[in-house]
Amino acid sequence: MKLHLADYHLEACRLLLAEGMAHGAEGMAQGAKGKGQEAREHLDIAAEMIAEMGYGRRKPEVEELRRELAVEQERGSRDQSKKIG
């Protein structure tokens, strides 16, 4: 059951990341927490579970999602600085 829960957290991260990207920088920062922050929380939970269980099959997915979140965070920072400047 824990494997399914880890997969759920990975999928929730993907969904939130996709929703945020569809709405640009505002989408990633939307709401009190923002989709980016919420996606990162799901990814952190999944990564912790995967490490605890030794679910190595999902490690490449965790790393890919970390890269995607970093890219979106950087893109959001650039978009925000363009609006300010």
C-alpha positions in Angstrom: 0.0 0.0 0.0 2.9 2.4 0.7 4.1 2.0 -2.8 0.8 3.2 -4.1 0.9 6.1 -1.7 4.3 7.1 -2.9 3.1 6.9 -6.5 0.1 9.1 -5.5 2.4 11.8 -4.2 4.5 11.7 -7.4 1.4 12.0 -9.5 0.0 14.9 -7.3 3.3 16.7 -7.8 3.1 16.2 -11.6 -0.5 17.4 -11.7 0.2 20.5 -9.6 3.3 21.3 -11.7 1.3 21.0 -15.0 -1.5 23.1 -13.6 1.0 25.8 -12.5 2.8 25.8 -15.9 -0.5 26.1 -17.7 -1.1 29.4 -15.8 2.4 30.8 -16.0 4.2 32.4 -13.0 0.9 33.3 -11.4 -0.2 29.7 -11.5 2.9 28.5 -9.7 2.5 31.2 -7.0 -1.4 31.1 -6.9 -3.1 30.9 -3.5 -1.8 31.0 0.0 0.8 28.3 -0.7 1.0 28.3 -4.4 1.0 25.3 -6.7 4.8 25.2 -6.8 5.1 24.9 -3.0 2.3 22.3 -2.9 4.0 20.3 -5.6 7.3 20.5 -3.7 5.6 19.2 -0.6 4.2 16.2 -2.4 7.6 15.5 -4.0 9.4 15.7 -0.6 6.9 13.3 0.9 7.3 10.9 -2.0 11.1 11.1 -1.9 11.2 10.4 1.8 8.8 7.4 1.4 10.8 6.1 -1.6 14.1 6.3 0.4 12.6 4.6 3.4 11.1 1.7 1.3 14.1 1.3 -1.0 11.7 1.9 -3.9 14.6 2.6 -6.3 12.5 2.2 -9.4 11.0 5.7 -8.7 14.3 7.5 -7.9 14.8 8.7 -11.5 11.2 10.2 -11.5 12.0 12.0 -8.2 15.1 13.6 -9.8 13.3 14.5 -12.9 10.5 16.2 -11.0 13.1 18.1 -8.9 14.6 19.4 -12.1 11.3 20.4 -13.5 10.4 22.3 -10.2 13.7 24.0 -10.2 13.2 25.2 -13.8 9.7 26.4 -13.1 10.9 28.2 -10.0 13.6 29.9 -12.0 11.1 30.8 -14.7 8.8 32.3 -12.1 11.6 34.3 -10.6 12.5 35.7 -14.0 8.9 36.6 -14.8 8.4 38.3 -11.4 11.6 40.4 -11.9 10.4 41.4 -15.4 7.2 42.7 -13.9 9.0 44.6 -11.2 11.7 46.0 -13.5 
